[in-house]
Amino acid sequence: MSELFKNLNRSGMSGVGAPINTREAAVGAALVLINSKVANAPEKTLALKEEMERLSLYADQIQAALKVD
């Protein structure tokens, strides 16, 4: 697992610093994933537009996955 994602519930995206809430962590993780996908897309402008439209959906899914029952 990437070091970037290990401490999403506890601290900033770098794994150090003040605690952040789960939504901020989920949005940050979603943006990292979008960046990776767009970087490898042949049509970067179109891919970025499409992926940013899905940002909230991705963040919702990541946030749900981070919940501890």
N, C-alpha and C positions, 0 to 999 in steps of 0.2 A: 504494500500500500504506500502511496506517495506520502512523504513527510508532510506535505501541504495539507492533507486531509485528516491526519491522525488526531489532531486536537481541536476539531471544529467546535465541539461543545465547550471547551475550556478557555480558549484564548484566540487571539487574532489569527489571521490566515498564516502568519509565519510561525505559529506555535509558541510565540512569546507575547507577553504584554497583558493588558487588562482583559478580563473576560468579555466576551461578546454574546449577544443573544443568538438563539438558534436560527432565527430568520436571517440575520446578517450573515451567519456562517453559510446557510443554504444558498443565499444569493451569491455570495463570494465564490462558493464551489461551482455553482452553475455558470458564472462568468468565466471561470478557469476552463471549464469544459467547452463552453462556446468558443473561447479563444482558440483552443486546440482544434476544434472542428473547422472553424473558419480559416485557420492558418493552412489547412490541408485541402481546402476547397478550390477548384479551378475558377469559379466565379465568386470571388471573395465578397464583393458588394452585395450580391443577391443572397449569398449564404449568411452574411451578417444580419441582413434585414430579417430573413426568415428565422434565424436563431434568436434574435432579440425579441421577436414576437412570442417566442416560446419560453422566455426567461422565467416568467412567473410560474408556469407549469413545471419547469425543471426544479425551481426552488421549492415548490410545494412538495414534489416527490422526494427531494433530498431531505427536506425538513421532516417529512413523515418517516423516512428511513432512519433518522437520527433519534426518534422518540424511543424512550425506554419504557416498556410496560411494567 
